[in-house]
């Protein structure tokens, strides 16, 4: 049994990202969920897969639905408003950590 390392990720929920590898290469979207244990992210409207769902309640329908599947966090890059896909650097300003664009130095939301 392997012990998983505690890894810090610089991407957060609601970040605008671009997919740089896989079947959806070049597409952009917003992060819905970050799974730190698996090192994956779920991106809105990307990597859609079909899944058979069971009817749980009387008014809820079952059948085949399309949902977003997770993508490895290493296969996405954050989008800067000025320069496009970029890496993140952390800078300390006024005792606060800020996420900055590595290319242009602009603050990332």
TAQUIRA-V154160 format. One record per residue. RES is the residue in three letters. SS is DSSP state (helix for helix, strand for strand, loop for the rest). PSI is psi in whole degrees, -180 to 180 (NA if undefined). D_LAST is the distance of its C-alpha to the last C-alpha in Angstrom with 2 decimals. Layout:
res ss psi d_last
RES SS PSI D_LAST
RES SS PSI D_LAST
This chain:
res ss psi d_last
UNK loop 123 38.41
UNK loop 142 35.39
UNK loop 128 33.14
UNK loop 139 29.45
UNK loop 149 27.38
UNK loop 113 24.39
UNK loop 136 21.50
UNK loop 133 17.95
UNK loop 145 15.27
UNK loop -7 11.86
UNK loop 145 10.66
UNK loop 170 9.74
UNK loop 145 10.71
UNK loop 9 9.16
UNK loop 142 7.56
UNK strand 122 9.38
UNK strand 161 12.07
UNK strand 136 15.45
UNK strand 126 18.64
UNK loop -2 20.61
UNK loop 154 23.69
UNK loop -169 25.91
UNK loop -22 27.38
UNK loop 32 24.24
UNK loop 135 23.40
UNK loop -15 21.38
UNK loop 152 19.93
UNK strand 158 16.30
UNK strand 176 14.88
UNK strand 139 12.46
UNK strand 126 12.94
UNK strand -36 15.22
UNK strand 140 16.38
UNK strand 122 16.25
UNK strand 100 19.78
UNK loop -31 19.86
UNK loop -40 23.67
UNK loop -17 24.18
UNK loop 39 21.23
UNK strand 161 20.39
UNK strand 153 17.74
UNK strand 125 18.60
UNK strand 135 17.06
UNK loop 119 17.78
UNK loop 9 21.00
UNK loop 155 21.46
UNK loop 50 24.28
UNK strand 134 26.40
UNK strand 155 29.57
UNK strand 137 32.51
UNK strand 137 33.48
UNK strand 120 36.60
UNK strand 143 35.87
UNK loop 147 38.62
UNK loop 121 39.45
UNK loop -40 38.61
UNK loop 172 39.80
UNK loop -38 42.33
UNK loop -6 39.89
UNK loop 134 37.27
UNK loop 147 38.03
UNK loop -168 38.25
UNK strand -162 38.51
UNK strand 124 36.33
UNK strand 157 32.64
UNK strand 129 29.74
UNK strand 163 26.73
UNK strand 132 23.74
UNK loop 155 24.74
UNK loop 151 22.62
UNK strand 142 21.65
UNK strand 140 21.66
UNK helix -23 18.32
UNK helix -13 19.88
UNK helix 10 20.30
UNK strand 151 16.69
UNK strand 143 14.23
UNK strand 147 10.52
UNK strand 126 10.32
UNK strand 144 9.27
UNK loop -33 9.90
UNK loop -53 12.75
UNK loop 6 14.45
UNK strand -148 13.93
UNK strand 134 14.12
UNK strand 173 13.54
UNK loop 169 13.63
UNK strand 138 11.40
UNK strand 148 12.89
UNK strand 127 12.56
UNK strand 146 13.61
UNK strand 122 15.09
UNK strand 123 14.90
UNK loop 48 17.10
UNK loop 28 17.57
UNK strand 135 13.89
UNK strand 129 12.23
UNK strand 141 9.09
UNK strand 124 7.70
UNK strand 153 8.87
UNK strand 133 10.27
UNK loop -30 13.90
UNK loop -56 15.46
UNK loop -14 14.31
UNK loop 7 12.54
UNK loop 147 9.58
UNK strand 135 6.49
UNK loop 135 3.80
UNK loop NA 0.00
